[in-house]
Amino acid sequence: MSRSRRKHSIASVTAAASGKQDKREANRALRKATHQRLGAMSDDTVLPVIREVSDVWNTAKEGKRFFDPAWHPKRMRK
């Protein structure tokens, strides 16, 4: 595995180990918002989507970005 390289030059913005807790909180908020809207349902009720209750840039990982492998060859290692 010493020669294994990434296929795509994309990586996380921060060095956080995981965004699992943030994902749990976002999904919990989504379920709560969905349950509340279903309780007050009418003919024109629109259910929420995940982007309405959470923000990718407000989590520990803060999303992913492409980088130039010519400038950062070490980031292409697995």
C-alpha positions as CSV (number, residue, x, y, z in Angstrom):
1,M,0.0,0.0,0.0
2,S,3.0,2.3,-0.1
3,R,2.2,3.3,-3.6
4,S,-1.6,3.9,-3.2
5,R,-2.8,7.3,-4.3
6,R,-6.1,9.1,-4.3
7,K,-8.1,9.1,-7.6
8,H,-9.5,12.5,-7.1
9,S,-8.0,15.6,-5.6
10,I,-10.7,16.5,-3.0
11,A,-10.2,16.7,0.7
12,S,-11.9,18.0,3.9
13,V,-11.5,21.7,4.7
14,T,-10.5,21.1,8.3
15,A,-8.6,18.4,10.2
16,A,-11.5,17.2,12.3
17,A,-11.7,13.5,12.6
18,S,-15.4,13.1,12.1
19,G,-18.6,15.0,11.5
20,K,-20.8,12.3,12.9
21,Q,-22.2,14.2,15.9
22,D,-23.1,17.2,13.7
23,K,-24.9,14.8,11.3
24,R,-26.8,13.3,14.2
25,E,-27.9,16.7,15.4
26,A,-28.9,17.8,11.9
27,N,-31.0,14.7,11.3
28,R,-32.6,15.0,14.7
29,A,-33.6,18.6,13.9
30,L,-34.9,17.4,10.5
31,R,-37.1,14.7,12.1
32,K,-38.4,17.2,14.6
33,A,-39.3,19.8,12.0
34,T,-40.9,17.1,9.8
35,H,-43.0,15.9,12.7
36,Q,-44.1,19.4,13.6
37,R,-45.2,20.2,10.0
38,L,-47.0,16.9,9.7
39,G,-48.9,17.7,12.9
40,A,-50.1,21.0,11.5
41,M,-50.6,19.6,8.0
42,S,-52.8,21.3,5.4
43,D,-53.2,20.8,1.7
44,D,-50.2,23.1,0.8
45,T,-47.8,21.8,3.5
46,V,-44.2,21.4,2.2
47,L,-42.0,19.1,4.2
48,P,-38.5,20.5,5.2
49,V,-35.3,19.4,3.6
50,I,-32.0,18.9,5.4
51,R,-30.5,22.2,4.2
52,E,-33.3,24.2,5.9
53,V,-32.3,22.9,9.4
54,S,-28.5,22.5,9.1
55,D,-25.6,24.3,7.5
56,V,-22.6,22.4,6.0
57,W,-20.3,25.3,6.8
58,N,-21.2,25.3,10.5
59,T,-20.1,21.7,11.2
60,A,-16.7,20.3,12.4
61,K,-15.7,19.2,8.9
62,E,-17.0,22.2,7.0
63,G,-17.4,20.4,3.7
64,K,-14.9,19.4,1.0
65,R,-12.8,21.3,-1.6
66,F,-10.8,20.4,-4.6
67,F,-7.1,21.1,-4.5
68,D,-4.3,21.2,-7.1
69,P,-2.2,18.0,-6.8
70,A,0.8,19.7,-8.4
71,W,0.9,22.1,-5.5
72,H,0.1,19.6,-2.8
73,P,1.5,16.1,-3.8
74,K,1.5,14.8,-0.2
75,R,-2.3,15.3,0.1
76,M,-2.7,12.7,-2.7
77,R,-1.5,9.9,-0.4
78,K,-4.2,7.8,1.2
